[in-house]
């Protein structure tokens, strides 16, 4: 796969964003193994912009690794400074799961009621709240009422 081409201004912005990052992937003495490529791909999927530390001293080998990583992972080369390589690839959007019904599922809510005197322990109750229920400020559970389909007073007067 070809690597992403960025303009110098875009590359400068990415370098500024990567300044505070710590290396996520380290390439050891074995070089660029399939496991390292797989781990770099996973880091790019989750973070988008990553730093890679290469522990070898050979500059040409680091440059070759940098180019190979960018080509294999379809990433943009941002910076190669010393033993650090900075790569960027846009984070893929996660597919949103459509549910059959619009109501949220049941959830467990913790209701805390403090004692009236203030000296006693608070009562803690864990309650299961269904999708069509809500917890009031007093700690009671109320079922949501369906709204009546009516127009506002202003709209009725205008008609």
Secondary structure, 3 states (H helix, E strand, C coil): CCCCCCCHHHHHHHHHHHCCCCEEEEECCCCCCHHHHHHHHHHHHHHCEEEEEECCCCHHHHHHHHHHHHHHHCCEEEEEECCEEEEECCCCCCCCCCCCCCCCCCEEEEEEECCCCCCCCCEEEEEEECCCEEECCCCCEEECCCCCCCCCHHHHHHC
